[in-house]
Every structure is written in structure tokens, then in C-alpha cells.
Amino acid sequence: MLSDRPYMRGDYPRRNTSAVVWLISALIAAFVLELVLLSPWLGLSGSALVNQMSLTIGSLQRWHVWTLLTHSFLHSTAQPLDILFTVLMLYFIGRDLEPQLGARRFIAVYFGAIFVGALAWSLVHWTQGGAHIGPGAGLLGLFVVLAGLSPRMEMGFLFLPVSFRLIHLVYAVLALDVFGLGFYEMLGAQPPLGLTPSAHLGGMLAGWVYLRFIHAGHGWDRAGGMSLPSWLRRRPKLPVAKKNAPLASSGKSGSQLRAEVDRILDKINSQGFGALTPQEKRLLDEAKDLLSRK
């Protein structure tokens, strides 16, 4: 009988929808809603609602603080390729980064970068005015984190037989946005291609701060691919024997290792062994070897 098969029963564990899929769905739904609100048959009422979501200096002066986040759901309806580019970038970044961060941290980094990017844009435009929409700061924040965690990963481009390391692309975008900020945006001019360098740099800064101070909690020297110059790094302290001394191979204490293994086992139960990152698989192997020696 069909009811005897596990996948036909109501209690069969189903794979959760990823945060990337939810985020892409929300962006597409918001774009469709924006098209409806800006359609001629809704008149000024629809445009007024869209303006309530856009980030402007006037909205912040009226304490419409929600615009620091809601602006990221808006796109230019005159250029539909904007939403297509956003969805593609979010998919390609998210499919590699979400398994490493987890859904909650992935969403937190995305909206945290958008928030910091909005603050940076507001600071630059406080006396100039203007409006800002789009999730560029969030995408670049995630991109910086991915490049820091996987500095040797390469990305190719359509119709071009070449590929570049992510870390090199981050440096290229950083240089482009610094140039646009100094020679265009700070002077009150519109940067080329409709870019917003201040928001982009704010999002990249948020991704870098997360990578350095939050992701592993090990301070400035978190990611080897984006490490600080040697003269800025902290000098390593001499090891001191402690009750919970770190295990030699993993660099974690016994309690930390057990907690990390428990988290990985829970992930296997909920998502399957295939959802593990190479780092998590390596940690399981190390934990098995270290604990078997005790």
C-alpha cells in the first residue's frame, strides 16, 4: 500500500526550503507588487506607497526608519535586468555560502549589510538629498564573506572564456566603488551605470566586520585569504596549560569540540549528510580520531 511507504506518510521529514529560495521569492514578489503599484490605473496612490519604502533623506528626517531595510526590496521598473541580475547573483552566492553559514546567519549578514549600506549612503547624501533603492549592499556583503571563506574559489562570466578568483573580484569592486565615491558621489555627481558606491562600500564593510569578529570569534586573523598585513596582526601568545586545553588537531577544547559535533549531527538528522560542508566533514573525521585516542 502507498501508506506503507515512508515518503507517503505525514510524519516523513521533508527538506526545508533554503533561505536563498525564500529571499529570491520575496524579491520577485516585491518587484511584481511594485509593477502593480506603479501602473497607471492606480494613479498617485500606488506611487505614494512605493515612495514610503524608498530610502530618502526626507524619510529619515521624518523618522521613517523602516526605509533603511525596505528600500532593498525595490528595483528600477524601467530596467528589468536589474532584478534578473540580483536574483542570479543571490543564487550563485547563496548556494555556496548558505551551507557554510546556516540560514539564520545568511539572512542576518544580508540584511545587516543592507542596513550598514543604507547608513553609509545616508551619511554621504545627508546634505545632497536623493533616493536609493536596491539590495546591492546586501549582495556585496555576502560576496565579501564568501570570498573570505573561500579565497581560492573562482567565478566565470558568461560568453567569456576566463575566470577570476573571488578575492580578486572583491578587490576590483572595492577599487571601483572607492573611485566612484571620491570622484562622483562625494561631489554630488551621478556615478556611471547608476551605481551607489557609498552603499556598496557600507555593505562590504559589514561583510568584513562579520567575517573578522563574529563568524569564528577569533579576532582579526579569521580568513587567510583576506588577512591583515603582518605588522597589524596580533602576536601569538605562548600556550599555557589549562584544564580545557585545545585539542592539537582541531584547535578546539574538548567541550567546544563536543558542542560542534552535536551541531553537525543535528544538521545531518535534519538535512542529510550531503548538506555538510567540507569543513564540517573534516571536523567529524578529526573528532572521531581524537576521541578514539582518549
C-alpha contacts under 8 A as a table, 3 or more apart, distances in Angstrom:
res1	aa1	res2	aa2	distance
1	M	4	D	5.48
1	M	5	R	7.39
2	L	5	R	5.56
2	L	8	M	6.47
3	S	6	P	7.52
3	S	8	M	5.65
3	S	9	R	6.08
4	D	8	M	7.42
4	D	9	R	7.58
5	R	8	M	5.55
5	R	9	R	6.93
6	P	9	R	5.47
6	P	12	Y	6.00
7	Y	10	G	8.00
7	Y	12	Y	5.63
8	M	12	Y	7.27
9	R	12	Y	5.53
13	P	270	S	7.75
15	R	270	S	7.50
15	R	271	Q	6.30
16	N	271	Q	7.79
17	T	21	V	6.66
17	T	22	W	7.19
18	S	21	V	5.40
18	S	22	W	6.58
18	S	103	A	6.92
19	A	22	W	5.09
19	A	23	L	6.04
19	A	98	E	7.62
19	A	103	A	5.35
19	A	104	R	7.92
19	A	106	F	7.55
19	A	107	I	7.04
20	V	23	L	5.09
20	V	24	I	6.07
20	V	90	L	7.15
20	V	91	Y	6.60
20	V	94	G	5.84
20	V	95	R	7.42
20	V	98	E	7.57
21	V	24	I	5.18
21	V	25	S	6.02
22	W	25	S	5.10
22	W	26	A	6.14
23	L	26	A	5.10
23	L	27	L	6.27
24	I	27	L	5.15
24	I	28	I	6.22
24	I	87	V	6.05
24	I	90	L	7.41
24	I	91	Y	7.82
25	S	28	I	5.24
25	S	29	A	6.05
26	A	29	A	5.11
26	A	30	A	6.03
26	A	73	F	7.93
27	L	30	A	5.10
27	L	31	F	6.17
27	L	73	F	5.74
27	L	74	L	7.96
27	L	83	I	7.98
27	L	87	V	7.93
28	I	31	F	5.07
28	I	32	V	6.28
28	I	83	I	7.61
29	A	32	V	5.18
29	A	33	L	6.18
30	A	33	L	5.02
30	A	34	E	6.02
30	A	73	F	6.04
30	A	74	L	6.91
31	F	34	E	4.93
31	F	35	L	6.26
31	F	73	F	7.33
31	F	74	L	6.47
31	F	75	H	6.68
31	F	77	T	7.92
31	F	83	I	7.70
32	V	35	L	5.11
32	V	36	V	6.40
33	L	36	V	5.06
33	L	37	L	6.15
34	E	37	L	5.09
34	E	38	L	6.08
34	E	50	V	6.94
34	E	74	L	7.23
34	E	77	T	7.83
35	L	38	L	5.28
35	L	39	S	6.12
35	L	77	T	6.75
36	V	39	S	5.21
36	V	42	L	7.87
36	V	46	G	7.89
37	L	42	L	6.35
37	L	45	S	7.91
37	L	46	G	4.23
37	L	47	S	6.28
37	L	49	L	7.62
37	L	50	V	7.19
38	L	42	L	7.00
38	L	43	G	7.46
38	L	46	G	5.59
38	L	47	S	5.47
38	L	50	V	7.78
39	S	42	L	5.90
39	S	43	G	7.13
39	S	46	G	7.68
40	P	43	G	5.29
42	L	45	S	6.31
42	L	46	G	5.56
43	G	46	G	6.11
43	G	47	S	7.10
44	L	47	S	5.12
44	L	48	A	6.04
45	S	48	A	5.13
45	S	49	L	6.46
46	G	49	L	5.26
46	G	50	V	6.49
47	S	50	V	5.13
47	S	51	N	6.16
48	A	51	N	5.02
48	A	52	Q	6.34
49	L	52	Q	5.11
49	L	53	M	6.94
50	V	53	M	5.35
50	V	54	S	6.61
51	N	54	S	5.07
52	Q	59	S	7.68
52	Q	67	T	7.37
53	M	66	W	7.55
53	M	67	T	5.29
53	M	70	T	5.32
53	M	71	H	5.46
53	M	74	L	7.85
54	S	67	T	5.84
54	S	70	T	6.89
54	S	71	H	4.65
54	S	74	L	7.42
54	S	131	A	6.72
54	S	132	H	6.42
54	S	133	I	5.96
55	L	59	S	6.71
55	L	60	L	7.66
55	L	67	T	5.06
55	L	68	L	6.25
55	L	70	T	7.85
55	L	71	H	5.53
55	L	118	A	7.73
55	L	131	A	5.60
55	L	132	H	5.18
55	L	133	I	6.46
56	T	59	S	5.21
56	T	60	L	6.55
56	T	67	T	7.95
56	T	122	S	7.78
56	T	129	G	6.91
56	T	130	G	6.04
56	T	131	A	4.60
56	T	132	H	6.52
57	I	60	L	5.22
57	I	61	Q	6.21
57	I	122	S	6.57
57	I	125	H	7.32
57	I	126	W	6.05
57	I	129	G	5.68
57	I	130	G	7.01
57	I	131	A	7.45
58	G	61	Q	5.02
58	G	62	R	6.27
58	G	129	G	7.68
59	S	62	R	5.08
59	S	63	W	6.34
59	S	64	H	5.17
59	S	65	V	7.59
59	S	67	T	7.45
60	L	63	W	4.78
60	L	64	H	5.23
60	L	65	V	5.96
60	L	67	T	7.73
61	Q	64	H	7.47
64	H	67	T	6.09
65	V	68	L	5.76
66	W	69	L	5.80
66	W	70	T	6.09
67	T	70	T	4.81
67	T	71	H	5.51
68	L	71	H	6.47
68	L	114	I	7.65
68	L	115	F	5.80
68	L	118	A	5.64
68	L	119	L	7.50
69	L	72	S	5.84
69	L	73	F	7.97
69	L	111	F	7.20
69	L	114	I	6.60
69	L	115	F	6.11
69	L	118	A	7.79
70	T	73	F	5.71
70	T	74	L	7.51
71	H	74	L	5.53
71	H	132	H	6.96
71	H	133	I	4.75
71	H	134	G	6.09
71	H	135	P	7.66
72	S	75	H	7.88
72	S	114	I	7.11
72	S	133	I	5.73
72	S	134	G	4.35
72	S	135	P	4.31
72	S	136	G	7.85
73	F	133	I	7.59
73	F	134	G	6.27
73	F	135	P	6.84
74	L	133	I	5.63
74	L	134	G	5.47
75	H	82	D	6.71
75	H	83	I	6.42
75	H	133	I	6.34
75	H	134	G	5.47
76	S	79	Q	5.48
76	S	80	P	6.88
76	S	82	D	6.88
77	T	80	P	5.79
79	Q	82	D	5.92
80	P	83	I	5.80
80	P	84	L	6.80
81	L	84	L	4.92
81	L	85	F	6.00
82	D	85	F	5.23
82	D	86	T	6.19
83	I	86	T	5.01
83	I	87	V	6.15
84	L	87	V	5.26
84	L	88	L	6.21
85	F	88	L	5.22
85	F	89	M	6.08
86	T	89	M	5.27
86	T	90	L	6.02
86	T	135	P	7.70
86	T	136	G	7.87
86	T	139	L	7.91
87	V	90	L	5.15
87	V	91	Y	6.11
88	L	91	Y	5.15
88	L	92	F	6.21
89	M	92	F	5.24
89	M	93	I	6.00
89	M	139	L	7.36
90	L	93	I	5.29
90	L	94	G	5.63
90	L	139	L	6.61
91	Y	94	G	5.11
91	Y	95	R	5.92
92	F	95	R	5.67
92	F	96	D	7.08
93	I	96	D	5.82
93	I	97	L	6.06
93	I	142	L	7.19
93	I	143	F	6.59
93	I	146	L	7.30
94	G	97	L	4.95
94	G	98	E	5.28
95	R	98	E	6.08
95	R	99	P	7.24
96	D	99	P	6.37
96	D	100	Q	7.27
96	D	146	L	7.71
97	L	100	Q	5.29
97	L	101	L	6.28
97	L	106	F	7.55
97	L	142	L	7.81
97	L	146	L	5.88
98	E	101	L	5.13
98	E	102	G	5.23
98	E	103	A	5.97
98	E	106	F	5.74
99	P	102	G	5.48
99	P	103	A	7.72
99	P	275	A	6.89
99	P	276	L	7.17
99	P	277	T	6.49
100	Q	277	T	6.30
101	L	104	R	7.80
101	L	105	R	5.64
101	L	106	F	5.79
102	G	105	R	5.68
102	G	106	F	6.04
103	A	106	F	5.09
103	A	107	I	6.25
104	R	107	I	5.33
104	R	108	A	6.09
105	R	108	A	4.85
105	R	109	V	5.98
106	F	109	V	5.33
106	F	110	Y	6.24
106	F	142	L	7.86
107	I	110	Y	5.07
107	I	111	F	6.23
108	A	111	F	5.47
108	A	112	G	5.71
109	V	112	G	4.97
109	V	113	A	5.95
109	V	138	G	7.55
109	V	141	G	7.05
109	V	142	L	6.73
109	V	206	A	7.75
109	V	207	G	6.83
109	V	210	Y	7.40
110	Y	113	A	5.37
110	Y	114	I	6.39
110	Y	138	G	4.62
110	Y	139	L	6.87
110	Y	141	G	6.58
110	Y	142	L	6.22
111	F	114	I	4.86
111	F	115	F	6.07
111	F	138	G	6.16
112	G	115	F	5.08
112	G	116	V	6.25
112	G	138	G	7.43
112	G	203	G	7.90
112	G	206	A	6.82
113	A	116	V	5.20
113	A	117	G	5.92
113	A	137	A	5.77
113	A	138	G	4.82
113	A	140	L	7.94
113	A	141	G	5.35
113	A	142	L	7.93
113	A	202	G	6.96
113	A	203	G	4.21
113	A	204	M	7.09
113	A	205	L	7.75
113	A	206	A	5.04
113	A	207	G	6.41
114	I	117	G	5.03
114	I	118	A	6.08
114	I	135	P	6.55
114	I	136	G	7.69
114	I	137	A	5.03
114	I	138	G	4.65
114	I	141	G	7.99
114	I	199	A	7.86
114	I	203	G	5.96
115	F	118	A	5.12
115	F	119	L	6.36
115	F	203	G	7.83
116	V	119	L	5.05
116	V	120	A	6.22
116	V	199	A	7.69
116	V	202	G	5.35
116	V	203	G	5.94
116	V	205	L	7.99
116	V	206	A	6.37
117	G	120	A	5.06
117	G	121	W	6.15
117	G	137	A	5.44
117	G	138	G	7.85
117	G	198	S	6.95
117	G	199	A	3.99
117	G	200	H	6.16
117	G	201	L	6.86
117	G	202	G	3.98
117	G	203	G	4.68
117	G	206	A	7.96
118	A	121	W	5.09
118	A	122	S	6.09
118	A	199	A	5.81
118	A	202	G	7.47
119	L	122	S	5.08
119	L	123	L	6.17
119	L	199	A	7.71
119	L	202	G	7.55
120	A	123	L	5.16
120	A	124	V	6.42
120	A	198	S	5.71
120	A	199	A	5.70
120	A	201	L	7.79
120	A	202	G	5.46
121	W	124	V	5.29
121	W	125	H	6.10
121	W	196	T	7.77
121	W	198	S	5.06
121	W	199	A	4.97
121	W	202	G	7.77
122	S	125	H	5.12
122	S	126	W	5.48
123	L	126	W	5.42
124	V	127	T	7.77
124	V	128	Q	7.86
124	V	185	E	7.84
124	V	186	M	6.77
124	V	198	S	7.02
125	H	128	Q	4.75
125	H	129	G	5.39
125	H	130	G	7.03
126	W	129	G	5.98
128	Q	188	G	6.78
132	H	196	T	7.97
135	P	138	G	5.35
135	P	139	L	6.43
136	G	139	L	5.20
136	G	140	L	6.23
136	G	199	A	7.52
136	G	200	H	6.25
136	G	203	G	7.86
137	A	140	L	5.27
137	A	141	G	6.07
137	A	199	A	5.60
137	A	200	H	4.61
137	A	201	L	7.40
137	A	202	G	6.76
137	A	203	G	4.17
137	A	204	M	6.91
138	G	141	G	5.07
138	G	142	L	6.34
138	G	203	G	5.83
139	L	142	L	5.27
139	L	143	F	6.11
139	L	203	G	7.83
140	L	143	F	4.74
140	L	144	V	6.12
140	L	200	H	6.60
140	L	203	G	5.96
140	L	204	M	5.54
140	L	207	G	7.69
141	G	144	V	5.33
141	G	145	V	6.53
141	G	203	G	4.73
141	G	204	M	4.53
141	G	205	L	7.21
141	G	206	A	6.12
141	G	207	G	4.24
141	G	208	W	7.49
142	L	145	V	5.16
142	L	146	L	6.19
142	L	207	G	6.22
143	F	146	L	5.10
143	F	147	A	6.09
143	F	170	V	7.59
143	F	204	M	7.99
143	F	207	G	7.82
144	V	147	A	5.12
144	V	148	G	6.10
144	V	167	I	7.92
144	V	170	V	6.56
144	V	204	M	6.15
144	V	207	G	5.64
144	V	208	W	6.44
145	V	148	G	5.07
145	V	149	L	6.20
145	V	207	G	5.53
145	V	208	W	6.63
145	V	210	Y	7.71
145	V	211	L	5.96
146	L	149	L	5.21
146	L	150	S	5.86
146	L	151	P	7.71
146	L	166	L	7.96
147	A	150	S	5.11
147	A	151	P	4.83
147	A	152	R	7.93
147	A	153	M	7.45
147	A	166	L	5.18
147	A	167	I	5.18
147	A	170	V	7.36
147	A	225	G	7.66
148	G	151	P	5.47
148	G	167	I	7.16
148	G	211	L	7.20
148	G	223	A	5.54
148	G	224	G	7.49
148	G	225	G	5.70
148	G	226	M	5.77
149	L	223	A	6.18
149	L	225	G	7.49
150	S	153	M	5.50
150	S	166	L	7.83
150	S	225	G	7.53
151	P	165	R	6.92
151	P	166	L	6.12
151	P	167	I	5.40
151	P	224	G	7.97
151	P	225	G	4.99
151	P	226	M	7.65
152	R	165	R	5.87
152	R	166	L	7.02
152	R	167	I	7.48
152	R	225	G	7.80
153	M	165	R	5.60
153	M	166	L	5.95
154	E	163	S	6.09
154	E	164	F	5.19
154	E	165	R	4.13
154	E	166	L	5.63
155	M	163	S	5.29
155	M	164	F	5.45
155	M	165	R	6.24
155	M	166	L	6.45
156	G	160	L	7.42
156	G	161	P	7.60
156	G	162	V	6.04
156	G	163	S	4.07
156	G	164	F	6.44
157	F	160	L	5.50
157	F	161	P	7.56
157	F	162	V	7.08
157	F	163	S	6.71
164	F	168	H	6.75
164	F	169	L	6.81
165	R	168	H	5.39
165	R	169	L	6.52
166	L	169	L	5.03
166	L	170	V	6.23
167	I	170	V	5.07
167	I	171	Y	6.43
167	I	225	G	7.28
167	I	226	M	7.68
168	H	171	Y	5.14
168	H	172	A	6.24
169	L	172	A	4.96
169	L	173	V	6.15
170	V	173	V	5.21
170	V	174	L	6.02
171	Y	174	L	4.97
171	Y	175	A	6.15
172	A	175	A	5.21
172	A	176	L	6.22
173	V	176	L	5.05
173	V	177	D	6.10
174	L	177	D	5.27
174	L	178	V	6.11
174	L	201	L	7.17
175	A	178	V	5.17
175	A	179	F	6.16
176	L	179	F	5.18
176	L	180	G	6.18
177	D	180	G	4.92
177	D	181	L	5.97
177	D	196	T	7.96
177	D	197	P	4.63
177	D	198	S	7.47
177	D	200	H	7.08
177	D	201	L	6.77
178	V	181	L	5.11
178	V	182	G	6.15
178	V	197	P	6.89
178	V	201	L	7.68
179	F	182	G	5.34
179	F	183	F	5.92
179	F	184	Y	7.83
180	G	183	F	5.46
180	G	184	Y	5.24
180	G	185	E	6.32
180	G	191	P	5.83
180	G	192	P	7.90
180	G	197	P	5.94
181	L	184	Y	5.65
181	L	185	E	4.76
181	L	186	M	5.70
181	L	191	P	7.91
181	L	197	P	5.39
181	L	198	S	6.20
182	G	185	E	6.52
182	G	186	M	5.62
182	G	187	L	7.42
183	F	186	M	6.72
183	F	187	L	6.55
184	Y	187	L	5.32
184	Y	188	G	6.36
184	Y	189	A	4.78
184	Y	190	Q	6.08
184	Y	191	P	5.36
185	E	188	G	5.15
185	E	189	A	5.37
185	E	190	Q	6.21
185	E	191	P	6.30
185	E	196	T	7.73
185	E	197	P	7.37
185	E	198	S	7.71
186	M	189	A	7.50
190	Q	194	G	6.84
190	Q	195	L	7.96
191	P	194	G	5.89
191	P	195	L	5.75
191	P	196	T	7.08
191	P	197	P	7.91
192	P	195	L	6.28
196	T	199	A	5.69
196	T	200	H	6.36
197	P	200	H	4.96
197	P	201	L	5.98
198	S	201	L	5.24
198	S	202	G	6.19
199	A	202	G	5.04
199	A	203	G	6.21
200	H	203	G	5.16
200	H	204	M	6.22
201	L	204	M	5.04
201	L	205	L	6.05
202	G	205	L	5.05
202	G	206	A	6.28
203	G	206	A	5.09
203	G	207	G	6.35
204	M	207	G	5.10
204	M	208	W	6.21
205	L	208	W	5.08
205	L	209	V	6.14
206	A	209	V	5.14
206	A	210	Y	6.20
207	G	210	Y	5.19
207	G	211	L	6.15
208	W	211	L	5.04
208	W	212	R	6.12
209	V	212	R	5.20
209	V	213	F	5.84
209	V	214	I	7.37
210	Y	213	F	5.55
210	Y	214	I	4.91
210	Y	215	H	5.96
211	L	214	I	6.12
211	L	215	H	5.25
211	L	216	A	7.65
211	L	222	R	6.87
211	L	223	A	7.49
212	R	215	H	6.78
212	R	216	A	7.64
212	R	217	G	7.50
212	R	218	H	7.48
212	R	219	G	5.82
212	R	220	W	5.24
212	R	221	D	6.84
212	R	222	R	5.43
212	R	223	A	7.46
213	F	216	A	7.04
213	F	217	G	5.38
213	F	218	H	6.77
213	F	219	G	5.24
213	F	220	W	6.77
213	F	222	R	7.90
214	I	217	G	5.13
216	A	219	G	7.96
216	A	222	R	6.92
218	H	221	D	6.90
218	H	222	R	6.10
219	G	222	R	6.43
220	W	227	S	7.68
220	W	228	L	7.41
220	W	233	R	7.12
221	D	224	G	7.12
221	D	227	S	5.78
221	D	228	L	6.94
221	D	233	R	6.99
222	R	227	S	7.24
223	A	226	M	5.62
223	A	227	S	5.92
224	G	227	S	5.14
228	L	232	L	6.24
228	L	233	R	6.32
229	P	232	L	5.54
229	P	233	R	6.67
230	S	233	R	5.30
241	A	245	A	6.22
242	K	245	A	4.93
244	N	253	S	5.56
244	N	254	G	6.58
244	N	255	S	7.65
245	A	252	K	7.98
245	A	253	S	5.61
245	A	254	G	7.74
246	P	250	S	7.69
246	P	251	G	5.25
246	P	252	K	4.63
246	P	253	S	3.93
246	P	254	G	6.89
247	L	250	S	5.91
247	L	251	G	5.47
247	L	252	K	5.55
247	L	253	S	5.58
247	L	254	G	6.78
247	L	290	L	7.84
248	A	251	G	5.77
248	A	252	K	7.94
249	S	286	E	7.09
249	S	290	L	7.98
250	S	283	L	7.18
250	S	286	E	6.87
250	S	287	A	7.89
252	K	256	Q	5.75
252	K	257	L	5.73
253	S	256	Q	5.13
253	S	257	L	6.00
254	G	257	L	5.12
254	G	258	R	6.21
255	S	258	R	5.20
255	S	259	A	6.20
256	Q	259	A	5.13
256	Q	260	E	6.14
257	L	260	E	5.10
257	L	261	V	6.10
257	L	287	A	7.13
258	R	261	V	5.06
258	R	262	D	6.10
259	A	262	D	5.10
259	A	263	R	6.30
260	E	263	R	5.11
260	E	264	I	6.31
261	V	264	I	5.05
261	V	265	L	6.13
261	V	283	L	7.78
261	V	284	L	6.62
261	V	287	A	7.59
262	D	265	L	5.10
262	D	266	D	6.20
263	R	266	D	5.16
263	R	267	K	6.28
264	I	267	K	4.97
264	I	268	I	6.28
264	I	276	L	7.74
264	I	280	E	6.96
265	L	268	I	5.00
265	L	269	N	6.31
266	D	269	N	5.09
266	D	270	S	6.28
267	K	270	S	5.20
267	K	271	Q	5.69
267	K	272	G	6.96
267	K	273	F	7.94
267	K	275	A	7.79
267	K	276	L	7.68
268	I	271	Q	5.36
268	I	272	G	4.34
268	I	273	F	4.97
268	I	275	A	7.29
268	I	276	L	7.38
269	N	272	G	5.85
269	N	273	F	8.00
271	Q	274	G	7.70
271	Q	275	A	6.02
272	G	275	A	5.78
272	G	276	L	7.79
273	F	276	L	5.77
276	L	279	Q	7.99
276	L	280	E	5.91
276	L	281	K	6.39
277	T	280	E	5.21
277	T	281	K	6.36
278	P	281	K	5.11
278	P	282	R	6.11
279	Q	282	R	5.13
279	Q	283	L	6.18
280	E	283	L	5.00
280	E	284	L	6.29
281	K	284	L	5.16
281	K	285	D	6.41
282	R	285	D	5.14
282	R	286	E	6.22
283	L	286	E	5.04
283	L	287	A	5.99
284	L	287	A	5.08
284	L	288	K	6.15
285	D	288	K	5.19
285	D	289	D	6.35
286	E	289	D	5.17
286	E	290	L	6.00
287	A	290	L	5.13
287	A	291	L	5.83
288	K	291	L	5.44
288	K	292	S	6.01
289	D	292	S	5.26
289	D	293	R	6.58
290	L	293	R	5.46
290	L	294	K	7.04
291	L	294	K	5.43
